[in-house]
Amino acid sequence: MTAARTDPDRPSATTPSGPADRRLPDGFRVVLDRRTRRLDGGAALLGGAPPRLVHLSARARALLPAPGRPLVVTGPTERSLARTLLDAGLAHPVPDAPAGITAAEVTVVVPVKDRPLDRLLAALAGTGVAGPVVVDDGSTDPAPLRRAVERAGGTVLRHATPRGPAAARNAGLAAATTPFVVFLDSDVVPEPGWLPPLLAHLADPAVGLVAPRIVAPDPERGGGLRGAVGRYEAVRSSLDLGPDPALIVPRSRVAYVPSAAMLVRVSAVGPVAFDPRMHVAEDVDLVLRLHAAGWEMRFEPVARVAHDHRTHPGEWLRRKAFYGTGAAPLARRHPGAVPPVILSPWTAAVCLLLLAQRRGATALAAVVTGVATERLSRKLPRLDHPRRGAALLTALGLSGALWQTASALTRHFWPVAALACLVSRRARRAVVAAALAEGLTDWWRHRDRDPRVRTGPLLHLLAHRLDDLAYGAGLWWGAVEHRTSAPLRPTGPGARR
């Protein structure tokens, strides 16, 4: 008899099929995303995740509310329009809408190893959730933890030897008897009012996962905003996905959410939510499987959970490199889902022309852009001003492509870029320009993300470049370890949805 062999690049966790019911209930409210643009007086909407152009019928146009006002589901027509807007990422649910779901239907699952939970347990007290299920993943001294959890009305499950956070979460999920589970890491503390906005999204039966915003904690509560790394993480942590709500879609602005805090519908994730063989990026793997199964996922920044960011420079850089090692197994499990850049043929051509820095390259790039705009306008005959719409689309596409290229040079491909700089003056100019332009633009976009701190452009630029160097080093290490170039392969916009 031979033992069955398992493929580490195939998920061992399976996700049930998608939602059987996608009908929004009466009274459900949605509001257009602030980035959604109305074209031709509302005849078409541009935006979403990934960006798209959606044409509206005359009836749908009449139902579309004024900017900032919600669309309320009161019948089949409104229900259909709201569903279309939500599925395209053009609109988001109003997070204060009643879901008919109570906190008592939620179990909190916490994986922990050698860490006190006093602050987290205190934050959960009075929220009405079912007694927390804490999975002790091989702590050296389990007795204090058990006493603290039992005093809080919770249950402790123990792994005698560490099995990893994914296995610990699965154990807690198996012990839960409620239809919904919130996974919280041991280093987070939910802020007051965090749960109701998440529950509101579950009124949509197609939603299988909702995630809050992960923010830096207040210094008064023992959190760290001190030091250069602490200030940078407060505005640029990879766990903080920003102040805007979003549909969670691979290869979009919010392509993943961290398992540090997430609410799941148990019927959506199944009995084994996380692949226990993955010790990094298991949360991204879950998101990709839920998306492939047809479930919708939402990021709700009104709900906030504070996280103890790493602020010691050495620990911070090691953690960034650790995150990078997760790209290779993800790219092998989910081909095309986590590419370094997504470029159409014409945007790739323009970026290469600009990087070449040859005489006439800029003029040729302008010609390529003009041709792409004209060709696109012919595909928009339903617009009153197709060339205007096409120009807007190509401008958005080109700006995104330039940002991706600059970011990839200094993050995913920095080892190659560094080698090129040794032998080419043009490469040195291109890399320096990309590092400065992308870094300063990143500072401008994130400078006000946390009003409690201010990071100057030079500090942000330096920390951002170190962040990218560490992540890129981890990515290349993971690619070598897994013997694959998958996480380094660019792809086109139509390669995967």
N, C-alpha and C positions, 0 to 999 in steps of 0.2 A: 504494500500500500504506500502511495506517495502522498505527502502533505500538499494541500492546496496552496498555490502561490498567490500572493496578493500584489497587485500593482500599486506602488505608492503614489503614482500620479493619477490614479482613478479614485474618486471620492468613495469612501466607505459609508458615509452618511447619505441617505437617500431622502428626497423631498417628495411629498405627496403631490398629486396632480393639482392643477390650479383651482381657483374658486368655482363652485357650481353655480353661485348666484352673484351677479354683478349689479343688481338693481339698487340704486340709491334710494334711501327712504324719503318720504315727504318731509319737508322742513330742512333737508340737508342744504347747506349753503356753501358756495364756492366763490372765490374772488380771483380775478386775473392776476397773474404774476406781474410784478412791477416791470419786468423786462419785456413783457409781451407788447408788441407794437401792432397797432391797427393800421392797415393799409386800405386805401380807397374808401375812406369813410366807414371802415368796419366790414368791408366786403371780404377781407382776408385778415388773418392774424399771423404774425411772425414771432416765433419764439419756441419755447419748449425744450425738452430734453430727449434726444438730441434736437438741435434747432430744426424747425420745419415751417413750411407755409401751409396754413389751413384755410381753405375757402369756406365761407358761410353762406347758407341760403338766405333769402330775404326774410323768412320766418325767424331763423336763428339770429340774424342781425337785429331784428326788432326786439328779441328777448335779451340781447346782450346789454347788461346794465352800464351805467355811466362809470368812468374810472373811479376805483376805490369803493364802489358799492357792490354788494354780493348778488349773485344769481341764486334765487331760492327755488328748490325743487318743489313744484306743486302739482305736476302732472307728467304725462309721458313725454311731451316735447321738451320741457325743461330738464327732465331726467336724462334724456338722450344727449342734449347739448352739454349738460354738466359732465356726463360721462366722457364725452369726446374731449372736452377741455382738460379734464383730469388725466386721462390716459396719455394725452400729448404733452403734459407738463406745462400747458399754457395757463392753468389755473390751479389753485390749491384750496383745500377745505378750510373753512373758518374754524379755528381750533377751539372756540368756545361753544360750538354746537353740542347739544346734549346727545350722548351716544346710547343712553339706556343701559350702560354698563357701569357697574359699581366697582369700587376698589376691592370689595370682598371677593370678586371674581378673579383677582390677580394674586399670584404667588411670586415673591421675590426670591431669586436664586443667586447666591453669592459664593463663588469659589475663593478660597483663601488658603494661604500657607504662611505661617509665622508672622502674622500681622494682626494687630488689635482691630476690633470692629466697633469700638464704642461710639465714634462719631456717626458712622453709618447707621447703626441700630437706633441711635437717638433720633436721627432724621426720619427714620421709618415709623417711629412711634406716633400714633395718632393719625396716620394716613388712611387707616381702614383696610390695608392690604392683609391678606392671610399671613399667618405667622411665617417669617422668612425661613427658607431652607438654606442652611449654610453647609457647604461641602468643604470639610477640612482635608486638604490635599497633602497629607503627610507632614503636618506641623510637628516640630520637635517636642513641644510641650502642649498637648491638646487640652489640658484641663481648664486653664483660664478662659480659653475661647468657648468651651462648652458651657461653662457657668454663665458667661456673659450672654450667650445666645438664648439659653433656657430662661434666664431672667427676663429677656425681651419677648418671651412667648414663642420662640422659634425652635427649629429642629436642626440637629447637627448630624450629618452623615460624614463618615471618616474613611479616607483611603489610607491604609497603613503606610504605603509608600507613594510618593508623588506620581501621578499619572498625567499631569498637565491640565491647564485650565479648560481645554475643550472637553476632556473626559469628565472633569468635575462638573461643568455646566450640564452635561448630558445626565449625570447622576441626579442632580437636582431637578432637572426637567422630568425625569422618570418618577420622582417622588411627588411631584406636584399633582394636585387633584382638581385644579381650577382650569378653565378654558384659556386663560391667558397667563403668560409668565414674563416677568421683567428680570433680565440678567443685569446684575450690577457687580462691577469688580470691587475688590476690597479697598481700593484706594480712591473711591469716589464718595461724594456726599451730595445727595439730591438737595436742590434748593427748594424753599417753600413754594407750593403750588405746582410742582413739576408733573404730577400724575394726570390731573384732569385733561390738560391739552392733548396728551398722548391717547387717552381713552376716547376722546372725541373722534379721532380718526377711525376708530374701529366700527363706527356706524356704517362705514363703507365695507360691505362684506368681501370686497376684492382685496382689501389691505391685509397683508400677512405679517408686516413688520413696521414698527414706528420707532424712530430714534430721536432722543432729545439732543440739544446742543451741549457739547462738553466744553467747559470753561475753566479758567484758573480760579482757585479758591481765594477767598478774602484773607489777607494777612492776619486779621483779627481772629480768624477761625483756624489758624495754624497753617495757612497756605503760604505759598511762596511766590511773590511778585518781585522779590529782591534779586539783585545781581543781573548781569547782562543776559544770561541764558533765561532766567526767570521772566524778565521783561519781554524778551523775544518770544518765548513760548506763550505768553499771555495773548499775543496778537497773531501768532503764526503757528501754533501747535497743529500738527497733522491730525489731531483728534477733534479740533474745533473746525466745523464745516461752515461756519459763518452765520450771519444774522438773518438770512433769507430762507424761507421754507422751500422745499424742493421735492420733486419726485426722484426717488433713488433709482437711477438707471445706469448700467455699465457704460463707460466711455462718455459720460456726461459730466456736468459741473459737480454733481454729488454722485459719484460712482460707487461709493461704499459708505458704510457707517461702522464705527468701532463697537466691538462687543463690550466695551467698558460700561455701556448703558444702552439697552435696547429692550423694547417690548415686542413680544411675538404672540401670534395666534397659534396655539398648540396644534390645531388641526392643519395649519400651513407647514410648520417645520417638521412634524412627525415626531416619532419617539427618540430619534437621534439627530439633533439639530446640527451639531458640530462634528467634523471629522477628528476623532481623537488622535490620529497620527500627526496632525498639524499642530505645531506649537507657535506658529506665527501665521497671520493672514487667514486664520480659520473663519473669522468674521466676514472677510471678503468672499471666501468660498461659499458661505451660507447665502450671502446676498446674490451671488451669481446663480446659484441653484434655484433660489426662489424666483428670480427673474425669468429663468429658463422655463420654470414650471407655470408661469403665467400670473403669479401673485404680484400685486402692487406693493410698494414700500414707500414710506414717507419720512422725511426729515422735518422735525418740528422744533424750530429754535426758541419758541416761546417757553417750552419746557427746558430747564437748565439743570445740569448736573455738574458739580465742581469736581475736578480731578487734580490729584497731586502730581503735577508735572515734574519730571526730572530736571533739576537745575544745576547739578554738579556737572561741569563740562565733560569729564570723562564718561560718566554714566549716560549723559545725554547723547554723546556721539555714538556710544556702543548701542544704545537703543535705536537710533536712526539706522545704523548699519544692520541691526537685527531686522527691522522692518523691510529693508531692502532685500534680504535673503528670501522673503516670501514671494517675490515676483516670479521666480523660476517655477516652483510647483504650481502656482496659479496659472501661469501661461501654458503649462503642459496639460493641466486639467481642463482649462477653458480656453481653447485656441482662439486668438483674436480678441479676447475680452479685456486684456490689460496691456495694450501696446504702448511703447514709449511715445509715439506720435501717431496722429491720424491725419493724413494728408491726401487730398485729391490730386490727380495728376497735374492739374494746372497750378495749384498752390505749391506742390513739390518743385515744379519747374521754376517758379518765381523765387522760392527760397534758395534753390541751388544757384540761380543766376546772381542773386545778391551776395551770397557767400563767396562766389568766384571772384568778385571785385575786378572783373575785366572791363576794358573799355567798351562802352556801349551796352553793358549788361543791364544797367538800370533802365535804359530805353527799351531794351528787348523785354524786360520784365513787365514794363507798362503795356507793351503791345500784347503780351500773353494775357494780362489781366483784362484788357479791352476786348480781346476776342472771346474770353470766357464769359464776360458780361453780356456781350451780344448774343452768344449762343444760348445763354441762360434765359435771356429775355424772350426768345422764341418759344420757350417752354412755359411761359406765363401768359398765354393769350387771354385768360379770364380777367386779368388785371386791367384797369383803365390806363395805367401808366406802366407797362411791363419793363421798360428800360430803367425807370426809376426804382422799381422793386428789385430788378436784377442787380443794379449798382449797389443797393443796400446789402443784398445777400452776398455779393462778391467782396464787398468791403469787410463785412463781418467774418467771412471765411478767411480772407487774407490776414486780417489782424490776428485771428486765432492761430493761423498757421505760423506766422512770424513769432508769436509768443511761445508756441510749442517748440519750435526749432531752437530758439534761444535757450529755453529751459532744458531741452534734451542735451544740448552741447555741454551744459554745465552740471548736469545731473546724471542722466543715463549713460551718456557717451563721453564723460570727461576723461577717462583713460585714453581713448582714441584721440580726443581733442588735444590732450597734453602732449602726446607723441607727435601730432601734426605741428604743434607749436615749436617743437625742437628743430624742425627742418624747413618751416615755411613762414615767411614774414606775413603773408596774407592770412595764414591760419591764426597767427598771433593777433593780428588786428581784428579778425572776425570773432575770436573767442573773447578778447578783452571787451569789445563792443557789446557782445551778447551778455557777458557777465554783468557789465555795468547797467545796460539798458533794462535787462530782465530784473535785476536786483532792485534797482531804484523804482521801477514800475511796481514791483511787488510791495515795496515799502509804502508807496503812495496808496495802493489799494487796501492795505491792511493797517495803516497807521492809527486809525480810529476804532479798530475792532474792539478794543477793551479800553473804555474811558478812564480806567484807574491808572493806566500807565502810558508813558510816552517813550517811544524808541526813535532816536535820531536816524537819519538815512545811513550814516556810516556804520553804526552799530548793527542796524538791520541788514545792511549789505554783507557785512562780514559774517554774521551769524547765519544768514541765508546761504551763503556760499559754502560754509562748513557743513551745514545741514545737507546740502546737495552732495557734497563730496562723500560724506559718511554713507548716505543712502545709496549712492552710485557704487561705492566700494562693496557694500553688502549685496547689491544686485549682481555685480560681476562675480563675487564669490559664490553666490547661489547658482548662477548660470554654469560656472565651472563645476561645482559640486554635483549638479543635476545633469551635467553634460548636455546642455541645450542652449541654443541661441534664441529660443522663443521669446523671452522678455525683452530682447533687443531688436526685434523685427518691426519696422514701421508697417502700417497698414492703411488701407483706404477707408473712406467713410461708409461704403456699402458692404464692407467685408463681414460685418456682424451687427445685429441689432440687439 
